[in-house]
Amino acid sequence: MKDALKQYKANLLRRDRRRGGVLSEFVRKAEVVPNEDSARSDPRLEVDAFPAIVLYDCHGGDLYQDGQKV
């Protein structure tokens, strides 16, 4: 998965599912994108100042590993 994040210059975010109503205020645009690798579809969101934590970034950063070093 981390290789795909680097390849496609993507980040994996963590958010609190229990706060969906509050977080929806930060969504400016939403669309459903079919996932070619599975039967489900994935949301694509355009957000503004979205409060989320980056778990894995497009540069290979890993919050779980890097956070333990602190």
C-alpha positions in Angstrom: 0.0 0.0 0.0 2.8 2.5 0.8 4.3 1.9 -2.6 0.9 2.9 -4.2 0.7 6.0 -2.1 4.2 7.1 -3.4 3.3 6.2 -7.0 0.1 8.1 -7.1 1.2 10.9 -4.7 -1.5 10.2 -2.2 -1.9 10.3 1.5 -3.9 8.0 3.8 -5.8 9.9 6.4 -7.4 8.9 9.7 -10.6 10.5 10.8 -13.0 10.0 13.6 -16.1 8.2 12.2 -18.3 9.3 15.1 -18.0 12.9 14.1 -19.2 12.5 10.5 -21.8 15.3 10.8 -19.3 17.8 12.1 -16.6 16.8 9.5 -19.2 17.1 6.7 -19.0 20.9 7.1 -15.5 20.9 5.7 -16.4 19.0 2.5 -16.7 21.3 -0.6 -17.3 18.6 -3.3 -18.0 14.9 -3.2 -18.3 12.2 -5.8 -18.3 8.4 -5.9 -15.5 6.7 -7.8 -15.8 3.1 -8.9 -12.9 1.0 -7.5 -11.6 -1.2 -10.3 -10.0 -3.6 -7.8 -13.1 -4.5 -5.9 -16.9 -4.4 -6.1 -17.2 -1.3 -3.9 -17.0 2.3 -4.8 -14.8 4.9 -3.0 -15.6 8.5 -2.1 -13.5 11.3 -3.6 -13.7 14.4 -1.5 -12.6 18.0 -2.0 -12.2 19.5 1.4 -11.1 22.8 3.0 -9.2 22.8 6.3 -10.3 19.2 7.0 -9.3 18.1 10.5 -7.6 14.7 9.9 -4.4 13.0 10.8 -2.1 11.8 8.0 -1.1 8.1 8.8 0.9 7.5 5.7 2.1 10.1 3.3 3.3 10.2 -0.3 7.0 10.5 0.8 7.0 7.2 2.8 6.2 8.8 6.1 4.5 6.4 8.6 2.9 8.0 11.7 2.9 4.6 13.5 6.7 4.1 13.0 7.8 7.7 13.2 5.6 8.4 16.2 7.3 5.7 18.2 10.7 7.4 17.7 9.6 10.6 19.5 
